[in-house]
Amino acid sequence: MKCVFCGGIVEKKNTTFNYEEEDKYMVIKNVPTEVCTKCGEKTYSPAITDDLLRFAKHEFNPIALIEVPVYDYADRT
């Protein structure tokens, strides 16, 4: 299969999907993805996209919670 953006070769692999909406962040590991070996564009099947939306609605239980430091570049002094 070829990438619809650059024509590169697309490979199936599991990736990490990062989700951000306002102050809500999620990391979803081992997501089946088609990734272009040339430009890196990631594509998800309709079924995987539906599942990712279900994760965003908290329909699944997280396997871990992490603490992440937050910095403000404008306040670097």
mmJSON file of the N, C-alpha and C atoms, coordinates in Angstrom:
{"data_MODEL":{"atom_site":{
"group_PDB":["ATOM","ATOM","ATOM","ATOM","ATOM","ATOM","ATOM","ATOM","ATOM","ATOM","ATOM","ATOM","ATOM","ATOM","ATOM","ATOM","ATOM","ATOM","ATOM","ATOM","ATOM","ATOM","ATOM","ATOM","ATOM","ATOM","ATOM","ATOM","ATOM","ATOM","ATOM","ATOM","ATOM","ATOM","ATOM","ATOM","ATOM","ATOM","ATOM","ATOM","ATOM","ATOM","ATOM","ATOM","ATOM","ATOM","ATOM","ATOM","ATOM","ATOM","ATOM","ATOM","ATOM","ATOM","ATOM","ATOM","ATOM","ATOM","ATOM","ATOM","ATOM","ATOM","ATOM","ATOM","ATOM","ATOM","ATOM","ATOM","ATOM","ATOM","ATOM","ATOM","ATOM","ATOM","ATOM","ATOM","ATOM","ATOM","ATOM","ATOM","ATOM","ATOM","ATOM","ATOM","ATOM","ATOM","ATOM","ATOM","ATOM","ATOM","ATOM","ATOM","ATOM","ATOM","ATOM","ATOM","ATOM","ATOM","ATOM","ATOM","ATOM","ATOM","ATOM","ATOM","ATOM","ATOM","ATOM","ATOM","ATOM","ATOM","ATOM","ATOM","ATOM","ATOM","ATOM","ATOM","ATOM","ATOM","ATOM","ATOM","ATOM","ATOM","ATOM","ATOM","ATOM","ATOM","ATOM","ATOM","ATOM","ATOM","ATOM","ATOM","ATOM","ATOM","ATOM","ATOM","ATOM","ATOM","ATOM","ATOM","ATOM","ATOM","ATOM","ATOM","ATOM","ATOM","ATOM","ATOM","ATOM","ATOM","ATOM","ATOM","ATOM","ATOM","ATOM","ATOM","ATOM","ATOM","ATOM","ATOM","ATOM","ATOM","ATOM","ATOM","ATOM","ATOM","ATOM","ATOM","ATOM","ATOM","ATOM","ATOM","ATOM","ATOM","ATOM","ATOM","ATOM","ATOM","ATOM","ATOM","ATOM","ATOM","ATOM","ATOM","ATOM","ATOM","ATOM","ATOM","ATOM","ATOM","ATOM","ATOM","ATOM","ATOM","ATOM","ATOM","ATOM","ATOM","ATOM","ATOM","ATOM","ATOM","ATOM","ATOM","ATOM","ATOM","ATOM","ATOM","ATOM","ATOM","ATOM","ATOM","ATOM","ATOM","ATOM","ATOM","ATOM","ATOM","ATOM","ATOM","ATOM","ATOM","ATOM","ATOM","ATOM","ATOM","ATOM","ATOM","ATOM","ATOM","ATOM"],
"id":[1,2,3,4,5,6,7,8,9,10,11,12,13,14,15,16,17,18,19,20,21,22,23,24,25,26,27,28,29,30,31,32,33,34,35,36,37,38,39,40,41,42,43,44,45,46,47,48,49,50,51,52,53,54,55,56,57,58,59,60,61,62,63,64,65,66,67,68,69,70,71,72,73,74,75,76,77,78,79,80,81,82,83,84,85,86,87,88,89,90,91,92,93,94,95,96,97,98,99,100,101,102,103,104,105,106,107,108,109,110,111,112,113,114,115,116,117,118,119,120,121,122,123,124,125,126,127,128,129,130,131,132,133,134,135,136,137,138,139,140,141,142,143,144,145,146,147,148,149,150,151,152,153,154,155,156,157,158,159,160,161,162,163,164,165,166,167,168,169,170,171,172,173,174,175,176,177,178,179,180,181,182,183,184,185,186,187,188,189,190,191,192,193,194,195,196,197,198,199,200,201,202,203,204,205,206,207,208,209,210,211,212,213,214,215,216,217,218,219,220,221,222,223,224,225,226,227,228,229,230,231],
"type_symbol":["N","C","C","N","C","C","N","C","C","N","C","C","N","C","C","N","C","C","N","C","C","N","C","C","N","C","C","N","C","C","N","C","C","N","C","C","N","C","C","N","C","C","N","C","C","N","C","C","N","C","C","N","C","C","N","C","C","N","C","C","N","C","C","N","C","C","N","C","C","N","C","C","N","C","C","N","C","C","N","C","C","N","C","C","N","C","C","N","C","C","N","C","C","N","C","C","N","C","C","N","C","C","N","C","C","N","C","C","N","C","C","N","C","C","N","C","C","N","C","C","N","C","C","N","C","C","N","C","C","N","C","C","N","C","C","N","C","C","N","C","C","N","C","C","N","C","C","N","C","C","N","C","C","N","C","C","N","C","C","N","C","C","N","C","C","N","C","C","N","C","C","N","C","C","N","C","C","N","C","C","N","C","C","N","C","C","N","C","C","N","C","C","N","C","C","N","C","C","N","C","C","N","C","C","N","C","C","N","C","C","N","C","C","N","C","C","N","C","C","N","C","C","N","C","C","N","C","C","N","C","C"],
"label_atom_id":["N","CA","C","N","CA","C","N","CA","C","N","CA","C","N","CA","C","N","CA","C","N","CA","C","N","CA","C","N","CA","C","N","CA","C","N","CA","C","N","CA","C","N","CA","C","N","CA","C","N","CA","C","N","CA","C","N","CA","C","N","CA","C","N","CA","C","N","CA","C","N","CA","C","N","CA","C","N","CA","C","N","CA","C","N","CA","C","N","CA","C","N","CA","C","N","CA","C","N","CA","C","N","CA","C","N","CA","C","N","CA","C","N","CA","C","N","CA","C","N","CA","C","N","CA","C","N","CA","C","N","CA","C","N","CA","C","N","CA","C","N","CA","C","N","CA","C","N","CA","C","N","CA","C","N","CA","C","N","CA","C","N","CA","C","N","CA","C","N","CA","C","N","CA","C","N","CA","C","N","CA","C","N","CA","C","N","CA","C","N","CA","C","N","CA","C","N","CA","C","N","CA","C","N","CA","C","N","CA","C","N","CA","C","N","CA","C","N","CA","C","N","CA","C","N","CA","C","N","CA","C","N","CA","C","N","CA","C","N","CA","C","N","CA","C","N","CA","C","N","CA","C","N","CA","C","N","CA","C","N","CA","C","N","CA","C","N","CA","C"],
"label_alt_id":[null,null,null,null,null,null,null,null,null,null,null,null,null,null,null,null,null,null,null,null,null,null,null,null,null,null,null,null,null,null,null,null,null,null,null,null,null,null,null,null,null,null,null,null,null,null,null,null,null,null,null,null,null,null,null,null,null,null,null,null,null,null,null,null,null,null,null,null,null,null,null,null,null,null,null,null,null,null,null,null,null,null,null,null,null,null,null,null,null,null,null,null,null,null,null,null,null,null,null,null,null,null,null,null,null,null,null,null,null,null,null,null,null,null,null,null,null,null,null,null,null,null,null,null,null,null,null,null,null,null,null,null,null,null,null,null,null,null,null,null,null,null,null,null,null,null,null,null,null,null,null,null,null,null,null,null,null,null,null,null,null,null,null,null,null,null,null,null,null,null,null,null,null,null,null,null,null,null,null,null,null,null,null,null,null,null,null,null,null,null,null,null,null,null,null,null,null,null,null,null,null,null,null,null,null,null,null,null,null,null,null,null,null,null,null,null,null,null,null,null,null,null,null,null,null,null,null,null,null,null,null],
"label_comp_id":["MET","MET","MET","LYS","LYS","LYS","CYS","CYS","CYS","VAL","VAL","VAL","PHE","PHE","PHE","CYS","CYS","CYS","GLY","GLY","GLY","GLY","GLY","GLY","ILE","ILE","ILE","VAL","VAL","VAL","GLU","GLU","GLU","LYS","LYS","LYS","LYS","LYS","LYS","ASN","ASN","ASN","THR","THR","THR","THR","THR","THR","PHE","PHE","PHE","ASN","ASN","ASN","TYR","TYR","TYR","GLU","GLU","GLU","GLU","GLU","GLU","GLU","GLU","GLU","ASP","ASP","ASP","LYS","LYS","LYS","TYR","TYR","TYR","MET","MET","MET","VAL","VAL","VAL","ILE","ILE","ILE","LYS","LYS","LYS","ASN","ASN","ASN","VAL","VAL","VAL","PRO","PRO","PRO","THR","THR","THR","GLU","GLU","GLU","VAL","VAL","VAL","CYS","CYS","CYS","THR","THR","THR","LYS","LYS","LYS","CYS","CYS","CYS","GLY","GLY","GLY","GLU","GLU","GLU","LYS","LYS","LYS","THR","THR","THR","TYR","TYR","TYR","SER","SER","SER","PRO","PRO","PRO","ALA","ALA","ALA","ILE","ILE","ILE","THR","THR","THR","ASP","ASP","ASP","ASP","ASP","ASP","LEU","LEU","LEU","LEU","LEU","LEU","ARG","ARG","ARG","PHE","PHE","PHE","ALA","ALA","ALA","LYS","LYS","LYS","HIS","HIS","HIS","GLU","GLU","GLU","PHE","PHE","PHE","ASN","ASN","ASN","PRO","PRO","PRO","ILE","ILE","ILE","ALA","ALA","ALA","LEU","LEU","LEU","ILE","ILE","ILE","GLU","GLU","GLU","VAL","VAL","VAL","PRO","PRO","PRO","VAL","VAL","VAL","TYR","TYR","TYR","ASP","ASP","ASP","TYR","TYR","TYR","ALA","ALA","ALA","ASP","ASP","ASP","ARG","ARG","ARG","THR","THR","THR"],
"label_asym_id":["A","A","A","A","A","A","A","A","A","A","A","A","A","A","A","A","A","A","A","A","A","A","A","A","A","A","A","A","A","A","A","A","A","A","A","A","A","A","A","A","A","A","A","A","A","A","A","A","A","A","A","A","A","A","A","A","A","A","A","A","A","A","A","A","A","A","A","A","A","A","A","A","A","A","A","A","A","A","A","A","A","A","A","A","A","A","A","A","A","A","A","A","A","A","A","A","A","A","A","A","A","A","A","A","A","A","A","A","A","A","A","A","A","A","A","A","A","A","A","A","A","A","A","A","A","A","A","A","A","A","A","A","A","A","A","A","A","A","A","A","A","A","A","A","A","A","A","A","A","A","A","A","A","A","A","A","A","A","A","A","A","A","A","A","A","A","A","A","A","A","A","A","A","A","A","A","A","A","A","A","A","A","A","A","A","A","A","A","A","A","A","A","A","A","A","A","A","A","A","A","A","A","A","A","A","A","A","A","A","A","A","A","A","A","A","A","A","A","A","A","A","A","A","A","A","A","A","A","A","A","A"],
"label_entity_id":["1","1","1","1","1","1","1","1","1","1","1","1","1","1","1","1","1","1","1","1","1","1","1","1","1","1","1","1","1","1","1","1","1","1","1","1","1","1","1","1","1","1","1","1","1","1","1","1","1","1","1","1","1","1","1","1","1","1","1","1","1","1","1","1","1","1","1","1","1","1","1","1","1","1","1","1","1","1","1","1","1","1","1","1","1","1","1","1","1","1","1","1","1","1","1","1","1","1","1","1","1","1","1","1","1","1","1","1","1","1","1","1","1","1","1","1","1","1","1","1","1","1","1","1","1","1","1","1","1","1","1","1","1","1","1","1","1","1","1","1","1","1","1","1","1","1","1","1","1","1","1","1","1","1","1","1","1","1","1","1","1","1","1","1","1","1","1","1","1","1","1","1","1","1","1","1","1","1","1","1","1","1","1","1","1","1","1","1","1","1","1","1","1","1","1","1","1","1","1","1","1","1","1","1","1","1","1","1","1","1","1","1","1","1","1","1","1","1","1","1","1","1","1","1","1","1","1","1","1","1","1"],
"label_seq_id":[1,1,1,2,2,2,3,3,3,4,4,4,5,5,5,6,6,6,7,7,7,8,8,8,9,9,9,10,10,10,11,11,11,12,12,12,13,13,13,14,14,14,15,15,15,16,16,16,17,17,17,18,18,18,19,19,19,20,20,20,21,21,21,22,22,22,23,23,23,24,24,24,25,25,25,26,26,26,27,27,27,28,28,28,29,29,29,30,30,30,31,31,31,32,32,32,33,33,33,34,34,34,35,35,35,36,36,36,37,37,37,38,38,38,39,39,39,40,40,40,41,41,41,42,42,42,43,43,43,44,44,44,45,45,45,46,46,46,47,47,47,48,48,48,49,49,49,50,50,50,51,51,51,52,52,52,53,53,53,54,54,54,55,55,55,56,56,56,57,57,57,58,58,58,59,59,59,60,60,60,61,61,61,62,62,62,63,63,63,64,64,64,65,65,65,66,66,66,67,67,67,68,68,68,69,69,69,70,70,70,71,71,71,72,72,72,73,73,73,74,74,74,75,75,75,76,76,76,77,77,77],
"pdbx_PDB_ins_code":[null,null,null,null,null,null,null,null,null,null,null,null,null,null,null,null,null,null,null,null,null,null,null,null,null,null,null,null,null,null,null,null,null,null,null,null,null,null,null,null,null,null,null,null,null,null,null,null,null,null,null,null,null,null,null,null,null,null,null,null,null,null,null,null,null,null,null,null,null,null,null,null,null,null,null,null,null,null,null,null,null,null,null,null,null,null,null,null,null,null,null,null,null,null,null,null,null,null,null,null,null,null,null,null,null,null,null,null,null,null,null,null,null,null,null,null,null,null,null,null,null,null,null,null,null,null,null,null,null,null,null,null,null,null,null,null,null,null,null,null,null,null,null,null,null,null,null,null,null,null,null,null,null,null,null,null,null,null,null,null,null,null,null,null,null,null,null,null,null,null,null,null,null,null,null,null,null,null,null,null,null,null,null,null,null,null,null,null,null,null,null,null,null,null,null,null,null,null,null,null,null,null,null,null,null,null,null,null,null,null,null,null,null,null,null,null,null,null,null,null,null,null,null,null,null,null,null,null,null,null,null],
"Cartn_x":[0.844,0.0,0.888,0.413,1.183,0.524,1.358,0.897,0.116,-1.037,-1.86,-1.278,-0.334,0.244,1.516,2.427,3.716,4.036,3.21,3.464,4.44,4.917,5.847,5.164,5.968,5.463,4.9,3.733,3.062,3.253,3.646,3.829,2.871,2.414,1.577,2.485,2.21,2.962,2.133,2.483,1.819,2.551,1.78,2.364,1.687,2.165,1.554,0.768,-0.487,-1.367,-1.484,-1.155,-1.271,-2.496,-3.302,-4.558,-4.535,-4.91,-4.955,-6.205,-6.936,-8.109,-8.224,-8.03,-7.988,-6.959,-7.343,-6.403,-6.479,-6.964,-7.114,-6.09,-5.302,-4.26,-4.369,-4.133,-4.14,-3.04,-2.485,-1.517,-2.095,-2.233,-2.778,-1.685,-1.197,-0.083,-0.571,0.318,0.103,-1.11,-1.258,-2.384,-1.996,-2.775,-2.495,-2.61,-1.531,-1.428,-0.755,-1.099,-0.363,0.504,1.826,2.772,3.583,3.67,4.473,5.954,6.74,8.178,8.933,8.292,8.948,8.643,7.354,6.99,6.524,6.257,5.855,4.371,3.593,2.146,1.523,0.666,-0.013,-1.476,-1.964,-3.352,-3.961,-5.207,-5.916,-7.159,-7.466,-8.674,-9.899,-11.057,-12.281,-12.567,-12.327,-12.576,-11.638,-10.365,-9.399,-9.766,-10.174,-10.594,-11.781,-12.733,-13.877,-13.412,-12.458,-11.93,-11.198,-10.429,-9.717,-10.708,-11.819,-12.86,-13.463,-13.58,-14.093,-13.115,-11.812,-10.817,-10.999,-11.192,-11.348,-12.576,-13.576,-14.797,-14.695,-13.499,-13.222,-14.041,-14.258,-14.994,-14.115,-12.804,-11.868,-11.141,-10.617,-9.85,-8.372,-7.71,-6.282,-5.458,-4.315,-3.416,-2.435,-2.291,-1.385,-1.752,-1.336,-1.446,-0.039,0.284,1.611,1.51,2.546,2.629,3.599,3.193,4.005,4.232,5.495,5.732,5.27,4.737,4.268,5.069,5.625,6.411,5.778,6.045,5.6,6.86,7.095,8.286,8.377,7.251,7.236,7.685,7.623,7.964,9.293,10.273,11.512,12.572,12.278,13.276,13.258],
"Cartn_y":[-1.18,0.0,1.241,2.306,3.545,4.66,5.544,6.705,7.639,8.079,8.986,10.394,10.704,12.042,12.173,11.161,11.305,10.16,9.111,7.975,6.96,7.189,6.252,4.937,3.986,2.665,2.733,2.116,2.096,0.726,0.727,-0.516,-0.54,-1.743,-1.907,-2.087,-1.315,-1.46,-0.899,-1.272,-0.717,0.546,1.593,2.87,3.355,4.467,5.13,6.329,6.43,7.523,8.483,9.748,10.776,11.63,11.83,12.571,13.764,14.934,16.155,16.942,17.341,18.198,19.078,20.381,21.341,20.861,20.587,20.112,18.605,17.899,16.451,15.8,14.9,14.227,12.724,11.97,10.515,9.955,8.841,8.1,6.7,6.273,4.954,4.17,3.124,2.342,1.195,0.737,-0.45,-0.347,0.8,1.02,0.523,-0.396,-0.838,0.348,0.597,1.792,1.449,2.171,2.102,3.349,3.163,4.277,4.334,5.526,5.728,5.725,4.912,4.838,6.056,6.841,8.02,9.294,9.603,10.868,10.69,9.441,9.19,9.372,9.693,9.879,8.602,8.765,7.63,7.609,6.416,6.23,5.126,5.342,4.371,3.899,2.613,2.081,2.683,2.628,3.137,2.461,1.153,0.442,0.926,1.145,1.646,3.069,3.89,5.261,5.254,4.368,4.245,3.882,2.953,2.571,3.732,4.498,5.646,6.663,6.854,7.754,7.199,5.893,5.272,5.476,5.405,5.699,7.137,8.066,9.485,9.717,8.848,8.964,8.164,7.655,6.887,5.609,4.929,3.674,2.495,2.729,1.68,2.161,1.236,1.582,1.728,2.764,2.931,1.828,1.501,0.518,1.185,2.513,3.253,4.73,5.441,6.902,7.44,8.53,9.112,10.577,11.05,12.459,13.129,14.272,14.962,16.4,16.835,18.237,19.144,20.299,21.275,22.561,23.059,24.284,25.318,26.582,27.673,28.347,28.231,28.801,30.301,30.994,32.45,32.818,31.866,32.126,31.432,31.514,30.762,31.488,32.662,33.403,33.051],
"Cartn_z":[0.0,0.0,0.0,-0.635,-0.725,0.084,0.594,1.359,0.44,0.901,0.088,0.055,0.948,1.0,0.159,0.261,-0.422,-1.377,-1.376,-2.245,-1.692,-0.462,0.177,0.531,0.959,1.343,2.76,2.945,4.244,4.884,6.155,6.918,8.088,8.428,9.615,10.82,11.879,13.125,14.262,15.464,16.643,17.064,17.36,17.764,19.045,19.538,20.684,20.177,20.602,20.201,21.378,21.159,22.193,21.899,22.911,22.757,23.689,23.17,23.968,23.609,24.639,24.457,25.69,25.508,26.613,27.638,28.877,29.895,30.092,29.103,29.192,28.258,28.816,28.044,28.251,27.179,27.254,26.376,26.811,26.029,25.847,24.605,24.313,23.588,24.231,23.697,22.819,21.95,21.112,20.197,19.552,18.637,17.236,16.648,15.281,14.311,13.579,12.752,11.429,10.38,9.133,9.072,8.956,9.021,7.733,7.153,5.953,6.331,5.633,5.913,5.388,4.538,3.963,4.759,4.957,5.617,7.063,7.495,8.871,9.147,8.124,8.308,8.87,9.884,10.506,10.072,9.754,9.352,10.2,10.62,11.45,10.709,10.841,10.219,10.905,10.263,10.906,12.249,12.354,13.617,14.718,14.383,15.366,15.768,14.819,15.12,16.071,15.852,16.77,18.172,18.269,19.58,20.248,19.469,20.046,20.614,19.935,20.453,21.743,21.826,23.057,24.216,23.937,24.973,25.453,24.517,24.86,25.73,25.615,26.427,27.725,28.012,29.235,29.337,28.23,28.252,28.65,28.766,29.175,30.418,31.202,32.393,32.027,32.547,32.259,32.93,32.306,32.902,33.864,33.758,34.633,34.596,35.632,35.678,35.856,35.149,35.258,35.664,36.312,36.687,35.726,35.166,34.17,34.619,34.693,35.036,33.9,34.245,33.261,33.437,32.355,32.374,31.463,31.749,30.881,30.342,29.068,28.448,28.698,28.687,28.896,30.31,31.226,32.625,32.983,32.09,32.276,33.096,33.614,34.383,35.832],
"occupancy":[1.0,1.0,1.0,1.0,1.0,1.0,1.0,1.0,1.0,1.0,1.0,1.0,1.0,1.0,1.0,1.0,1.0,1.0,1.0,1.0,1.0,1.0,1.0,1.0,1.0,1.0,1.0,1.0,1.0,1.0,1.0,1.0,1.0,1.0,1.0,1.0,1.0,1.0,1.0,1.0,1.0,1.0,1.0,1.0,1.0,1.0,1.0,1.0,1.0,1.0,1.0,1.0,1.0,1.0,1.0,1.0,1.0,1.0,1.0,1.0,1.0,1.0,1.0,1.0,1.0,1.0,1.0,1.0,1.0,1.0,1.0,1.0,1.0,1.0,1.0,1.0,1.0,1.0,1.0,1.0,1.0,1.0,1.0,1.0,1.0,1.0,1.0,1.0,1.0,1.0,1.0,1.0,1.0,1.0,1.0,1.0,1.0,1.0,1.0,1.0,1.0,1.0,1.0,1.0,1.0,1.0,1.0,1.0,1.0,1.0,1.0,1.0,1.0,1.0,1.0,1.0,1.0,1.0,1.0,1.0,1.0,1.0,1.0,1.0,1.0,1.0,1.0,1.0,1.0,1.0,1.0,1.0,1.0,1.0,1.0,1.0,1.0,1.0,1.0,1.0,1.0,1.0,1.0,1.0,1.0,1.0,1.0,1.0,1.0,1.0,1.0,1.0,1.0,1.0,1.0,1.0,1.0,1.0,1.0,1.0,1.0,1.0,1.0,1.0,1.0,1.0,1.0,1.0,1.0,1.0,1.0,1.0,1.0,1.0,1.0,1.0,1.0,1.0,1.0,1.0,1.0,1.0,1.0,1.0,1.0,1.0,1.0,1.0,1.0,1.0,1.0,1.0,1.0,1.0,1.0,1.0,1.0,1.0,1.0,1.0,1.0,1.0,1.0,1.0,1.0,1.0,1.0,1.0,1.0,1.0,1.0,1.0,1.0,1.0,1.0,1.0,1.0,1.0,1.0,1.0,1.0,1.0,1.0,1.0,1.0,1.0,1.0,1.0,1.0,1.0,1.0],
"B_iso_or_equiv":[0.0,0.0,0.0,0.0,0.0,0.0,0.0,0.0,0.0,0.0,0.0,0.0,0.0,0.0,0.0,0.0,0.0,0.0,0.0,0.0,0.0,0.0,0.0,0.0,0.0,0.0,0.0,0.0,0.0,0.0,0.0,0.0,0.0,0.0,0.0,0.0,0.0,0.0,0.0,0.0,0.0,0.0,0.0,0.0,0.0,0.0,0.0,0.0,0.0,0.0,0.0,0.0,0.0,0.0,0.0,0.0,0.0,0.0,0.0,0.0,0.0,0.0,0.0,0.0,0.0,0.0,0.0,0.0,0.0,0.0,0.0,0.0,0.0,0.0,0.0,0.0,0.0,0.0,0.0,0.0,0.0,0.0,0.0,0.0,0.0,0.0,0.0,0.0,0.0,0.0,0.0,0.0,0.0,0.0,0.0,0.0,0.0,0.0,0.0,0.0,0.0,0.0,0.0,0.0,0.0,0.0,0.0,0.0,0.0,0.0,0.0,0.0,0.0,0.0,0.0,0.0,0.0,0.0,0.0,0.0,0.0,0.0,0.0,0.0,0.0,0.0,0.0,0.0,0.0,0.0,0.0,0.0,0.0,0.0,0.0,0.0,0.0,0.0,0.0,0.0,0.0,0.0,0.0,0.0,0.0,0.0,0.0,0.0,0.0,0.0,0.0,0.0,0.0,0.0,0.0,0.0,0.0,0.0,0.0,0.0,0.0,0.0,0.0,0.0,0.0,0.0,0.0,0.0,0.0,0.0,0.0,0.0,0.0,0.0,0.0,0.0,0.0,0.0,0.0,0.0,0.0,0.0,0.0,0.0,0.0,0.0,0.0,0.0,0.0,0.0,0.0,0.0,0.0,0.0,0.0,0.0,0.0,0.0,0.0,0.0,0.0,0.0,0.0,0.0,0.0,0.0,0.0,0.0,0.0,0.0,0.0,0.0,0.0,0.0,0.0,0.0,0.0,0.0,0.0,0.0,0.0,0.0,0.0,0.0,0.0,0.0,0.0,0.0,0.0,0.0,0.0],
"pdbx_formal_charge":[null,null,null,null,null,null,null,null,null,null,null,null,null,null,null,null,null,null,null,null,null,null,null,null,null,null,null,null,null,null,null,null,null,null,null,null,null,null,null,null,null,null,null,null,null,null,null,null,null,null,null,null,null,null,null,null,null,null,null,null,null,null,null,null,null,null,null,null,null,null,null,null,null,null,null,null,null,null,null,null,null,null,null,null,null,null,null,null,null,null,null,null,null,null,null,null,null,null,null,null,null,null,null,null,null,null,null,null,null,null,null,null,null,null,null,null,null,null,null,null,null,null,null,null,null,null,null,null,null,null,null,null,null,null,null,null,null,null,null,null,null,null,null,null,null,null,null,null,null,null,null,null,null,null,null,null,null,null,null,null,null,null,null,null,null,null,null,null,null,null,null,null,null,null,null,null,null,null,null,null,null,null,null,null,null,null,null,null,null,null,null,null,null,null,null,null,null,null,null,null,null,null,null,null,null,null,null,null,null,null,null,null,null,null,null,null,null,null,null,null,null,null,null,null,null,null,null,null,null,null,null],
"auth_seq_id":[1,1,1,2,2,2,3,3,3,4,4,4,5,5,5,6,6,6,7,7,7,8,8,8,9,9,9,10,10,10,11,11,11,12,12,12,13,13,13,14,14,14,15,15,15,16,16,16,17,17,17,18,18,18,19,19,19,20,20,20,21,21,21,22,22,22,23,23,23,24,24,24,25,25,25,26,26,26,27,27,27,28,28,28,29,29,29,30,30,30,31,31,31,32,32,32,33,33,33,34,34,34,35,35,35,36,36,36,37,37,37,38,38,38,39,39,39,40,40,40,41,41,41,42,42,42,43,43,43,44,44,44,45,45,45,46,46,46,47,47,47,48,48,48,49,49,49,50,50,50,51,51,51,52,52,52,53,53,53,54,54,54,55,55,55,56,56,56,57,57,57,58,58,58,59,59,59,60,60,60,61,61,61,62,62,62,63,63,63,64,64,64,65,65,65,66,66,66,67,67,67,68,68,68,69,69,69,70,70,70,71,71,71,72,72,72,73,73,73,74,74,74,75,75,75,76,76,76,77,77,77],
"auth_comp_id":["MET","MET","MET","LYS","LYS","LYS","CYS","CYS","CYS","VAL","VAL","VAL","PHE","PHE","PHE","CYS","CYS","CYS","GLY","GLY","GLY","GLY","GLY","GLY","ILE","ILE","ILE","VAL","VAL","VAL","GLU","GLU","GLU","LYS","LYS","LYS","LYS","LYS","LYS","ASN","ASN","ASN","THR","THR","THR","THR","THR","THR","PHE","PHE","PHE","ASN","ASN","ASN","TYR","TYR","TYR","GLU","GLU","GLU","GLU","GLU","GLU","GLU","GLU","GLU","ASP","ASP","ASP","LYS","LYS","LYS","TYR","TYR","TYR","MET","MET","MET","VAL","VAL","VAL","ILE","ILE","ILE","LYS","LYS","LYS","ASN","ASN","ASN","VAL","VAL","VAL","PRO","PRO","PRO","THR","THR","THR","GLU","GLU","GLU","VAL","VAL","VAL","CYS","CYS","CYS","THR","THR","THR","LYS","LYS","LYS","CYS","CYS","CYS","GLY","GLY","GLY","GLU","GLU","GLU","LYS","LYS","LYS","THR","THR","THR","TYR","TYR","TYR","SER","SER","SER","PRO","PRO","PRO","ALA","ALA","ALA","ILE","ILE","ILE","THR","THR","THR","ASP","ASP","ASP","ASP","ASP","ASP","LEU","LEU","LEU","LEU","LEU","LEU","ARG","ARG","ARG","PHE","PHE","PHE","ALA","ALA","ALA","LYS","LYS","LYS","HIS","HIS","HIS","GLU","GLU","GLU","PHE","PHE","PHE","ASN","ASN","ASN","PRO","PRO","PRO","ILE","ILE","ILE","ALA","ALA","ALA","LEU","LEU","LEU","ILE","ILE","ILE","GLU","GLU","GLU","VAL","VAL","VAL","PRO","PRO","PRO","VAL","VAL","VAL","TYR","TYR","TYR","ASP","ASP","ASP","TYR","TYR","TYR","ALA","ALA","ALA","ASP","ASP","ASP","ARG","ARG","ARG","THR","THR","THR"],
"auth_asym_id":["A","A","A","A","A","A","A","A","A","A","A","A","A","A","A","A","A","A","A","A","A","A","A","A","A","A","A","A","A","A","A","A","A","A","A","A","A","A","A","A","A","A","A","A","A","A","A","A","A","A","A","A","A","A","A","A","A","A","A","A","A","A","A","A","A","A","A","A","A","A","A","A","A","A","A","A","A","A","A","A","A","A","A","A","A","A","A","A","A","A","A","A","A","A","A","A","A","A","A","A","A","A","A","A","A","A","A","A","A","A","A","A","A","A","A","A","A","A","A","A","A","A","A","A","A","A","A","A","A","A","A","A","A","A","A","A","A","A","A","A","A","A","A","A","A","A","A","A","A","A","A","A","A","A","A","A","A","A","A","A","A","A","A","A","A","A","A","A","A","A","A","A","A","A","A","A","A","A","A","A","A","A","A","A","A","A","A","A","A","A","A","A","A","A","A","A","A","A","A","A","A","A","A","A","A","A","A","A","A","A","A","A","A","A","A","A","A","A","A","A","A","A","A","A","A","A","A","A","A","A","A"],
"auth_atom_id":["N","CA","C","N","CA","C","N","CA","C","N","CA","C","N","CA","C","N","CA","C","N","CA","C","N","CA","C","N","CA","C","N","CA","C","N","CA","C","N","CA","C","N","CA","C","N","CA","C","N","CA","C","N","CA","C","N","CA","C","N","CA","C","N","CA","C","N","CA","C","N","CA","C","N","CA","C","N","CA","C","N","CA","C","N","CA","C","N","CA","C","N","CA","C","N","CA","C","N","CA","C","N","CA","C","N","CA","C","N","CA","C","N","CA","C","N","CA","C","N","CA","C","N","CA","C","N","CA","C","N","CA","C","N","CA","C","N","CA","C","N","CA","C","N","CA","C","N","CA","C","N","CA","C","N","CA","C","N","CA","C","N","CA","C","N","CA","C","N","CA","C","N","CA","C","N","CA","C","N","CA","C","N","CA","C","N","CA","C","N","CA","C","N","CA","C","N","CA","C","N","CA","C","N","CA","C","N","CA","C","N","CA","C","N","CA","C","N","CA","C","N","CA","C","N","CA","C","N","CA","C","N","CA","C","N","CA","C","N","CA","C","N","CA","C","N","CA","C","N","CA","C","N","CA","C","N","CA","C","N","CA","C","N","CA","C","N","CA","C"],
"pdbx_PDB_model_num":[1,1,1,1,1,1,1,1,1,1,1,1,1,1,1,1,1,1,1,1,1,1,1,1,1,1,1,1,1,1,1,1,1,1,1,1,1,1,1,1,1,1,1,1,1,1,1,1,1,1,1,1,1,1,1,1,1,1,1,1,1,1,1,1,1,1,1,1,1,1,1,1,1,1,1,1,1,1,1,1,1,1,1,1,1,1,1,1,1,1,1,1,1,1,1,1,1,1,1,1,1,1,1,1,1,1,1,1,1,1,1,1,1,1,1,1,1,1,1,1,1,1,1,1,1,1,1,1,1,1,1,1,1,1,1,1,1,1,1,1,1,1,1,1,1,1,1,1,1,1,1,1,1,1,1,1,1,1,1,1,1,1,1,1,1,1,1,1,1,1,1,1,1,1,1,1,1,1,1,1,1,1,1,1,1,1,1,1,1,1,1,1,1,1,1,1,1,1,1,1,1,1,1,1,1,1,1,1,1,1,1,1,1,1,1,1,1,1,1,1,1,1,1,1,1,1,1,1,1,1,1]
}}}
